[in-house]
């Protein structure tokens, strides 16, 4: 029975490039969508640019452009990266669009009319130096629960606590580095607490994985808090109707972007949008998200939908974080791999396959081990899958280029084709890893068949030409079955394989019967072995400025206003040690006239620790602290690069007191 399905993945934020963490989610989603279409289902996949909020406004201001110009440029970059990874969106839109404005206003008005909206005064952080109210994530400090330092203002990455910036110990603005002031303002709230019973019943209907369900139980036990959905000007977003200078919080209109994108697609294709959105709709709605945003999607979003008389999701599929070689993605470690950089070095499909081989139905983190990446892709795709076609194609070509009319072992072929429902069930359950394992077990059996039958030996005997062709035909049919099963993961390779086979690879049931008596096109290599030296450049290419504090020569676009924002001070180096695990960094203990700071500086190749102790150096004292792999760096020591490749510290006269401000 054919199903109608609407699928979304999380909206990328329009203030920076996509990284491989974004890509693993898009690949997971795209594989599932392609699989559904291969089952004959009507499946739409939509996504959009998340384009609102203070970070967008600040980023645009720093570049001297409008927010609209920023999001248009970044959206173009995001589209190119998605297309490079063969992500097949039916429509990719923006939350800063008329369609999203329509749904945002509509849903807010319905919530308000139903009595689910209220106002109350709140205290919120204000950066007096920057002149803006600060989003939660623009305030950092010490976690009030576990005392972990340098945590965001909304949640702790160490213990998982949820709180407000007011709860932080020693909060600081990440914009100016100053301590925020607390100002009172009237804000608009969505009464989430009214929806607890509905949410409890909804999650019991089975839309979530067990770990996500367990986390929801914790939130229910703690008590649901009403949700602040407004922000004060200045803010880039939609102004709230009837509330001058109040704007919808980005997390209110961002998931509504799914509906805005659907509206744009329906208008383009002449589809009935309301059929997707009515509370009793039989069309499925599936969201794919990372576990870091499950709070918004499993509590706020279904409650807002229900309160607006719009259907709730059928399922929310949550995945874990992506790590690189066992480590969290980090610019300081060089493991923050952006999608564009990957595509400059390597084709998309090896990574699509590797992600598929790692992704299961749970929410565990997924590790991209570069060594394992090379080994697994070369072994599975080159050594097993492509090997079948390359070994057999020549024997068919020498026999006139047509497959035989029969198979030597039809029962064995039937076992391969009978695996389809089992593999389909694994795709449906998002257990791609097990599906890849079972497909590769079939590939092993196919290669064993060829090794046992030895067509290269048979071909030496002219009397066994028909037998040779039969063995090769069976091998080609094994390859065809495997390519059908892998088509959701390797769509480009499947397209080229279909051209070689002269037959489509678009439905799982196409392999119910073997391909017999038909001509093959000339075989051309379908895959190239991964070069570990190229793969290793993924990390080497990014491990540059993140571990150094040297200036870039020749940049002349810094204005006097920009320079005046820097608090330059003289500091005396009290201690210096080489940092284990880095060949660039020294850990410096600096005295700013009684205030002690720790700064990591990329000067190790030019200075020994002993040579800098006692020196007076110049540092930027108001740079926001930066959490690195080796600790927190509380400023920046100024250096210059010389023509000889060395780095030179900027020093002050010996008579200058530590802590003196430079003006």
C-alpha positions in Angstrom: 0.0 0.0 0.0 1.4 3.4 -1.1 2.1 5.9 1.6 2.3 9.7 1.5 5.1 11.1 3.6 6.6 14.5 4.3 10.1 14.5 5.6 12.3 17.3 7.0 15.8 17.6 8.4 16.9 20.3 10.8 17.4 23.8 9.4 21.0 24.9 9.0 21.7 28.3 10.6 22.6 31.0 8.1 25.8 32.4 9.8 28.4 29.9 8.6 29.3 27.0 6.4 27.9 23.5 6.7 30.2 21.0 8.5 30.2 17.2 8.4 27.9 17.2 11.5 25.2 18.8 9.3 26.0 16.4 6.4 25.5 13.2 8.5 22.0 14.3 9.3 21.2 15.2 5.7 22.7 11.9 4.5 20.6 10.0 7.0 17.5 11.8 5.9 18.2 11.5 2.2 18.9 7.8 2.3 15.5 7.2 4.0 13.7 9.4 1.5 15.3 7.7 -1.5 14.5 4.3 0.0 10.8 5.3 0.5 10.6 6.3 -3.2 12.2 3.0 -4.2 9.3 1.3 -2.3 6.8 3.3 -4.5 5.8 5.8 -1.8 5.0 9.5 -2.4 7.7 11.0 -0.3 8.6 14.8 -0.2 11.7 16.1 1.4 11.9 19.8 2.4 14.3 21.9 4.3 15.1 25.6 4.7 17.7 28.1 5.8 17.3 29.2 9.5 17.7 32.9 8.9 16.6 34.8 12.1 18.1 35.9 15.4 20.7 38.1 17.0 23.7 36.0 15.7 22.6 36.7 12.1 22.3 40.4 13.0 25.7 40.6 14.6 27.4 38.6 11.9 26.0 40.9 9.2 27.0 44.0 11.1 30.6 42.7 11.5 30.8 42.3 7.7 29.1 45.6 6.9 26.2 44.1 5.0 22.5 43.6 5.6 21.2 40.4 7.2 19.3 39.7 3.9 22.6 39.8 2.0 24.3 37.5 4.5 21.5 34.9 4.5 21.3 35.0 0.7 25.1 34.3 0.4 25.2 31.6 3.0 22.1 29.9 1.6 23.8 29.7 -1.7 26.8 28.1 -0.1 24.6 25.6 1.8 22.7 24.6 -1.3 26.0 23.9 -3.1 27.2 21.7 -0.2 24.0 19.8 0.0 24.0 19.2 -3.8 27.6 18.1 -3.6 26.6 15.4 -1.2 23.7 14.4 -3.5 21.0 15.5 -1.0 17.8 15.5 -2.9 15.6 18.2 -1.4 12.3 18.7 -3.2 12.5 22.3 -2.0 15.0 24.3 0.0 13.6 27.5 1.3 14.2 30.2 4.0 12.6 31.1 7.3 12.9 34.7 6.2 10.2 34.3 3.5 6.6 35.3 3.0 5.4 31.7 3.4 7.0 31.4 6.8 5.6 34.8 7.8 2.1 33.6 6.9 2.3 30.5 9.1 4.1 32.2 12.0 1.4 34.9 12.2 -1.4 32.4 11.7 -0.2 30.0 14.4 0.5 32.8 16.9 -3.0 34.3 16.3 -4.6 30.8 16.9 -2.6 30.3 20.0 -3.6 33.7 21.3 -7.2 33.3 20.5 -7.2 29.9 22.3 -5.7 31.6 25.4 -2.3 29.9 25.2 -0.4 33.2 25.1 0.3 35.5 28.1 2.7 38.3 28.9 4.9 38.9 31.9 8.0 40.9 32.9 11.4 39.1 32.7 14.9 40.1 33.5 17.3 39.5 30.7 20.9 40.0 30.0 21.9 43.3 28.3 25.3 44.1 26.9 25.7 47.7 27.6 28.8 48.1 25.5 27.3 46.5 22.4 23.8 48.0 23.1 21.9 44.7 22.6 20.0 42.2 24.6 21.9 38.9 24.5 20.6 35.5 23.4 21.1 32.8 25.9 24.0 31.4 23.9 25.8 34.8 23.8 26.3 34.6 27.6 28.8 32.1 29.0 29.8 31.3 32.5 30.1 28.6 35.1 27.3 26.0 35.3 25.2 26.4 38.4 24.9 22.6 38.9 28.2 21.0 38.2 30.4 24.1 38.2 31.9 23.4 34.7 33.4 26.6 33.4 32.7 28.4 30.1 29.2 27.0 29.5 26.4 28.4 27.4 23.7 30.5 29.0 20.9 27.9 28.3 22.5 24.5 29.0 25.6 22.8 30.2 27.5 20.6 27.8 29.1 18.7 30.7 26.1 17.7 32.9 23.2 18.5 30.5 21.5 21.0 33.0 18.9 23.4 31.5 18.8 26.9 33.0 18.7 30.6 32.1 21.7 33.0 31.8 20.7 34.5 35.2 21.6 31.2 36.8 25.2 31.2 35.5 28.0 31.9 37.9 30.3 34.8 36.7 28.4 35.4 33.4 30.1 37.2 30.5 28.9 38.5 27.2 30.6 36.7 24.3 30.1 39.9 22.2 32.2 42.3 24.3 33.5 40.1 27.1 31.9 42.4 29.7 29.5 41.3 32.5 25.9 41.7 31.3 23.5 43.9 33.1 20.0 42.7 33.9 17.1 44.7 32.5 13.4 44.1 32.9 11.1 43.9 29.9 7.6 42.6 29.1 7.8 39.4 27.1 5.3 37.1 25.5 5.0 33.5 26.7 3.5 30.3 25.2 1.8 28.4 28.0 3.6 25.1 27.5 2.6 23.8 30.9 -1.0 23.5 29.7 0.0 20.8 27.2 1.7 18.3 29.6 -1.1 15.8 29.4 -1.3 16.0 25.7 2.4 15.6 25.3 2.5 12.6 27.6 -0.2 10.9 25.6 1.5 11.8 22.3 4.9 10.3 23.3 3.2 7.1 24.4 1.9 6.7 20.9 5.4 5.8 19.8 6.9 8.8 17.8 10.3 8.7 19.7 13.2 6.5 20.4 13.5 5.1 23.9 16.4 7.3 25.1 14.5 10.4 23.9 11.4 9.2 25.6 13.4 8.7 28.8 14.8 12.2 28.6 11.3 13.6 28.2 10.3 11.8 31.4 13.0 13.8 33.2 11.7 17.0 31.8 8.1 16.1 32.8 9.3 15.2 36.3 11.1 18.6 36.6 7.9 20.4 35.5 7.3 22.1 32.1 8.1 25.8 32.0 6.2 28.3 29.9 8.2 29.4 26.9 9.4 32.9 26.2 8.7 33.4 22.5 9.6 37.0 22.1 12.8 39.1 21.9 13.3 42.9 22.2 14.6 45.1 19.4 17.2 45.3 18.0 16.6 41.8 16.5 16.5 40.3 13.0 13.2 38.5 12.5 9.5 38.9 12.2 7.9 41.6 14.4 5.0 40.2 16.5 1.6 41.6 15.3 0.2 44.0 17.9 3.5 44.2 19.9 5.7 47.0 18.6 9.5 46.4 18.9 8.9 42.8 19.9 10.1 40.0 17.6 9.4 36.3 17.4 12.2 34.3 19.0 14.1 32.4 16.3 13.2 29.1 17.8 9.5 29.9 17.5 9.5 30.5 13.8 12.4 28.2 12.8 10.4 24.9 13.0 7.5 26.7 11.4 9.9 27.0 8.5 9.1 23.4 7.7 5.5 24.4 7.0 6.6 27.6 5.1 8.8 25.4 2.9 5.9 23.0 2.3 3.6 25.9 1.3 6.1 27.1 -1.2 6.5 23.6 -2.7 2.7 23.0 -2.8 2.2 26.3 -4.6 4.9 25.4 -7.1 3.5 21.9 -7.8 -0.2 22.6 -7.3 -0.4 20.3 -4.3 -3.1 20.4 -1.6 -1.2 21.8 1.4 -4.1 21.5 3.8 -4.1 17.7 3.3 -0.7 17.6 4.9 -1.7 19.8 7.9 -5.2 18.9 9.1 -5.2 17.2 12.6 -6.7 14.0 11.2 -4.3 13.9 8.2 -3.2 10.4 7.1 0.0 11.8 5.5 3.0 10.9 7.6 5.3 13.7 9.0 8.8 12.7 9.9 11.5 15.0 11.4 15.2 14.1 11.4 17.2 16.1 14.0 20.3 16.0 16.3 19.9 15.3 20.0 21.0 18.8 20.9 17.7 20.2 19.6 15.4 17.4 20.8 14.0 19.7 23.6 12.5 22.1 21.0 11.2 19.4 18.7 9.7 17.0 21.3 8.1 19.5 23.6 7.6 23.0 22.2 7.0 22.0 18.6 4.2 19.4 19.0 2.6 21.6 21.6 2.6 24.7 19.3 1.2 22.5 16.5 -1.5 21.1 18.6 -2.4 24.5 20.1 -2.7 25.9 16.5 -5.0 23.0 15.4 -2.3 21.6 13.1 -1.3 17.9 13.0 1.6 16.7 15.1 4.6 14.7 13.8 4.3 11.0 13.1 7.8 10.5 14.3 10.9 12.5 15.3 14.1 10.6 14.5 17.0 11.8 16.7 20.7 11.0 16.0 23.9 11.5 18.0 26.8 13.9 17.5 29.5 13.3 14.9 33.1 12.9 16.3 36.3 12.8 14.3 38.8 10.1 15.3 37.1 9.8 18.6 37.2 13.5 19.4 34.5 16.2 19.4 34.7 18.4 16.2 37.0 21.2 17.2 38.7 24.1 15.3 41.6 24.1 17.7 42.3 20.4 17.0 41.8 20.8 13.3 38.8 18.3 13.3 36.2 20.9 12.4 35.7 19.7 8.8 33.5 21.8 6.6 31.5 20.2 3.8 33.1 22.4 1.1 36.6 21.4 2.1 35.7 17.7 2.0 34.2 18.0 -1.5 37.3 19.8 -2.7 39.3 16.7 -1.8 37.0 13.7 -2.1 33.8 12.5 -3.8 30.6 12.4 -1.8 29.6 8.8 -2.0 32.5 7.3 0.0 31.4 9.4 3.0 27.7 8.6 2.4 28.5 4.9 2.5 30.7 5.2 5.6 28.0 7.2 7.4 25.4 4.6 6.4 27.7 1.8 7.8 27.7 3.7 11.1 24.2 4.9 11.5 21.7 2.9 13.5 18.3 3.6 15.0 19.6 4.9 18.3 21.0 8.2 19.4 24.6 7.2 20.1 27.4 9.4 18.8 28.9 8.4 15.4 32.7 8.5 14.9 34.4 9.2 11.7 37.8 7.4 12.0 39.8 8.5 9.0 41.8 5.3 9.0 38.7 3.1 9.3 37.0 5.3 6.6 39.7 4.5 4.1 39.9 0.8 5.0 36.2 0.1 5.1 35.3 2.0 1.9 38.2 0.4 -0.1 37.4 -3.1 1.3 33.6 -3.0 0.9 33.0 -0.9 -2.3 36.2 -1.6 -4.2 37.3 -5.0 -2.9 33.8 -6.5 -2.7 31.1 -4.7 -4.7 32.8 -3.2 -7.7 35.1 -6.3 -7.9 32.0 -8.4 -8.9 31.2 -6.2 -11.9 34.8 -5.7 -13.0 35.6 -9.5 -12.8 32.5 -10.5 -14.9 32.0 -7.7 -17.4 35.0 -8.8 -19.6 33.7 -12.4 -20.0 30.3 -11.1 -21.2 32.0 -8.7 -23.6 34.1 -11.5 -25.1 30.9 -13.6 -25.6 29.3 -10.9 -27.7 28.3 -8.4 -25.0 25.0 -10.1 -24.1 24.0 -11.9 -20.9 23.1 -15.6 -21.1 19.5 -16.7 -21.2 19.8 -18.8 -18.0 21.6 -18.8 -14.7 23.7 -21.7 -13.6 22.4 -21.4 -10.0 18.9 -19.8 -10.0 18.3 -21.0 -6.4 21.2 -18.9 -5.2 20.0 -15.9 -7.1 16.6 -16.4 -5.5 18.2 -16.2 -2.1 19.8 -12.8 -3.0 16.5 -11.4 -4.3 14.6 -12.8 -1.2 16.9 -10.7 1.0 15.1 -7.5 -0.3 12.3 -7.4 2.3 14.7 -7.9 5.2 17.0 -5.1 4.0 14.0 -2.9 3.3 12.8 -3.4 6.9 16.3 -2.3 8.1 16.1 0.9 6.0 12.6 1.6 7.3 13.8 1.2 10.9 16.9 3.5 10.2 19.2 0.6 10.9 21.5 1.4 8.0 24.5 -0.1 9.7 22.9 -3.5 9.8 21.6 -3.1 6.3 25.2 -2.4 5.1 26.5 -5.5 7.0 23.9 -7.7 5.4 24.5 -6.3 1.9 28.3 -6.9 2.3 27.6 -10.5 3.4 25.8 -11.0 0.1 28.8 -9.4 -1.7 31.0 -11.9 0.0 28.8 -14.8 -1.2 28.8 -13.4 -4.7 32.6 -13.2 -4.7 32.8 -16.7 -3.3 30.6 -18.0 -6.1 32.9 -16.4 -8.7 36.0 -17.8 -6.9 34.5 -21.3 -6.8 33.4 -21.3 -10.4 36.6 -19.6 -11.7 35.4 -18.1 -15.0 39.0 -17.2 -15.9 39.9 -20.9 -16.0 36.7 -21.8 -17.8 37.4 -19.2 -20.5 40.6 -21.0 -21.5 38.5 -23.9 -22.8 36.5 -23.0 -26.0 34.1 -25.8 -25.2 33.1 -24.0 -22.0 32.2 -20.7 -23.5 28.5 -21.0 -22.6 29.4 -22.1 -19.0 31.8 -19.1 -18.7 29.0 -16.7 -19.9 26.6 -18.3 -17.4 28.9 -17.7 -14.5 29.6 -14.1 -15.5 25.9 -13.5 -16.0 25.1 -14.8 -12.6 27.9 -12.5 -11.2 26.5 -9.5 -13.0 23.0 -10.3 -11.6 24.4 -10.5 -8.1 26.0 -7.0 -8.7 22.6 -5.7 -9.9 20.9 -6.9 -6.8 23.5 -5.3 -4.5 23.4 -2.0 -6.4 19.6 -1.9 -6.0 19.9 -2.4 -2.3 22.6 0.3 -2.1 21.0 2.8 -4.4 19.6 4.9 -1.6 23.1 5.3 -0.2 25.0 5.5 -3.5 22.6 7.2 -6.0 25.3 8.4 -8.4 27.0 5.0 -8.6 23.6 3.4 -9.1 22.9 5.7 -12.0 26.2 4.7 -13.7 25.6 1.0 -12.9 22.1 1.3 -14.5 23.7 2.6 -17.7 26.1 -0.3 -17.7 23.4 -2.8 -17.1 20.9 -1.2 -19.5 18.2 -1.6 -16.9 16.8 0.7 -14.2 17.7 0.4 -10.5 14.8 2.3 -9.1 12.7 -0.2 -7.3 13.6 -3.0 -4.8 11.2 -5.4 -6.6 13.0 -5.0 -9.9 15.4 -7.8 -8.7 12.5 -10.3 -8.2 13.6 -11.7 -11.6 17.1 -11.8 -13.0 18.4 -9.8 -16.0 18.8 -12.3 -18.9 19.6 -12.2 -22.6 20.1 -8.4 -22.6 23.1 -6.5 -23.8 25.6 -4.7 -21.5 27.2 -1.4 -22.2 31.0 -1.2 -22.1 32.1 -1.5 -18.6 33.8 1.6 -17.1 35.3 1.8 -13.6 32.6 2.8 -11.1 34.8 3.7 -8.2 38.3 4.8 -7.3 40.2 3.5 -4.3 40.6 6.2 -1.5 44.1 7.5 -1.0 44.9 7.8 2.7 47.2 10.7 2.0 44.4 12.7 0.5 42.0 11.7 3.3 44.4 12.9 5.9 44.4 16.3 4.4 40.9 16.7 5.8 42.4 17.4 9.1 45.8 18.8 8.1 44.1 21.5 6.0 42.1 22.9 8.8 44.8 22.7 11.5 46.2 26.2 10.9 45.1 29.5 12.4 43.1 27.8 15.1 46.3 27.0 17.1 48.2 30.2 16.4 47.8 33.9 17.4 50.0 35.3 14.6 48.5 38.2 12.5 47.7 37.9 8.8 49.9 40.2 6.8 48.6 42.6 4.2 45.1 43.1 5.7 44.2 46.8 5.5 40.4 46.8 6.0 40.4 47.3 9.8 38.9 50.7 10.7 40.0 53.0 13.5 36.7 52.2 15.2 37.5 48.5 15.1 40.9 49.1 16.5 39.6 51.3 19.3 37.5 48.4 20.6 40.7 46.5 21.6 41.9 46.7 25.1 45.7 46.3 24.6 47.7 45.8 27.8 51.2 45.0 28.8 51.6 41.7 30.6 54.6 40.0 32.2 55.2 36.4 31.4 55.4 34.6 34.8 55.6 31.1 33.5 55.6 29.2 30.2 55.3 25.5 29.3 55.0 23.5 26.1 51.6 22.1 25.5 51.5 18.3 25.2 49.6 17.2 22.1 50.4 20.4 20.1 53.6 21.3 18.3 52.6 24.9 18.1 51.3 26.0 21.5 52.9 27.4 24.6 50.8 27.9 27.7 51.6 31.3 29.1 50.8 32.5 32.6 50.5 36.3 32.4 50.5 39.0 35.1 48.5 42.1 34.2 49.5 44.1 37.3 48.0 41.7 39.8 45.5 39.9 37.6 46.7 36.5 36.4 45.6 35.2 33.0 46.3 32.0 31.1 46.8 32.4 27.4 47.7 29.7 24.8 49.9 31.1 22.1 51.1 29.5 18.8 54.8 30.6 19.2 56.4 27.3 20.1 58.3 26.9 16.9 60.0 30.3 17.4 60.4 30.4 21.2 61.3 28.0 23.9 59.4 28.3 27.2 62.5 29.5 29.0 63.1 32.3 26.5 59.8 34.1 27.1 59.6 33.9 30.9 60.1 37.4 32.4 59.3 39.2 29.1 56.8 42.1 28.9 54.4 41.3 26.1 51.4 43.0 24.5 48.1 41.2 24.8 44.4 41.8 23.9 42.8 41.8 27.3 39.1 42.0 26.3 39.0 39.1 23.9 36.3 36.7 24.9 37.7 33.5 26.6 38.0 30.6 24.2 37.7 27.0 25.2 40.3 24.9 23.6 41.3 21.2 23.8 44.0 22.1 26.3 42.1 24.5 28.5 40.6 28.0 28.4 42.6 30.8 26.7 41.9 34.2 28.4 43.2 36.6 25.8 45.6 36.8 22.9 49.3 37.7 22.8 50.3 39.8 19.8 52.9 38.6 17.4 54.1 39.5 13.9 55.3 37.1 11.2 58.7 37.7 9.6 59.9 37.1 6.1 62.0 34.3 7.5 58.9 32.4 8.6 59.5 33.0 12.3 56.9 34.5 14.7 58.0 37.5 16.7 56.4 38.6 20.0 55.5 42.2 20.3 57.3 43.3 23.5 57.1 46.4 25.7 59.9 48.4 27.3 61.3 46.7 30.4 60.3 49.8 32.4 56.6 49.5 31.5 54.5 48.1 34.4 52.4 45.0 33.9 48.7 45.8 33.3 49.4 49.2 31.7 46.9 50.0 29.0 48.2 50.9 25.6 46.5 53.7 23.8 
